[in-house]
């Protein structure tokens, strides 16, 4: 099984660098990373080139020009550019635990997709986290986080649970498994079958809407939120638009009402059958 990790980013090179050091520390090393870049500036491109040399990661930089929030469009381009047949999705502001890729790979099954979660860090700690904290695994250590001022709360169970307890917690959690853009994975052929992401949609449920189409296709969602662990670096959200949220909700409702499988506003059959697109870097 060939694995591609797809990471979304936009003008956040410091957060992206921390994220990529998390992938440099993975126990599983046989994967590529396709960075889905929604129009970042030169600083991000330069940082990616430096990290390619410093980390030894296999990085593919998939970029388009900045014309507003077009995350779904660049994610679809990254899907087409990815050389793996199994795709793990996360964001460039999420640092994975060292077993993140291996857990997704181990639990992958045809006919299903995997639904992970995250643990959110406060902004000041997000800024202080160093490369050394990431490589040493401190950033996902609950005791270290408590020492850095992170309050004890139920969601910290994601970090405490090992493989055995994690499986038990995933089995009994009331949280419904959904496609979560920060931590989800599935087979490329399934994502192509539903047309990928709906490019009409901006931020707000665009990932889960695609997950509903996968379910309508017959792909079963599997909960792994206590086994595949990543931590989220805090940031502002200036891209949130109420008008876009309302449109997203309408698209989502129509997907559910019609039990729609494919979107007409994503990856078309001709796109899917074409040779891999050229990608920056």
Buried (B, 14 or more C-beta within 10 A) or exposed (E): EEBBBBBBBBBBBBBBBBBBBBBBBBEBEEBBBBBBBBBBEEEBBEBBEEBBEEBEBBBBBBBBEBEEBBBBBBBBBBBBBBEBEBBBBBBBBBBBBBBBBBBBBEBBEEEBBBBBBBBEBBEEBBEEBEBEBBBEEBBBBBEBBEEBEBEEEEEBBBBEBEEEEBBEBBEEBEEEBBBBBBBBBBBBEBBBBBBBBBBBBBBBBBBBBBBBBBBBBEBEBBBBBBBBBBBBBBEEEEBEBEEBBEBBBEBBEEBBEEEBBBBEBBBBEEBBEEEEEEBEE
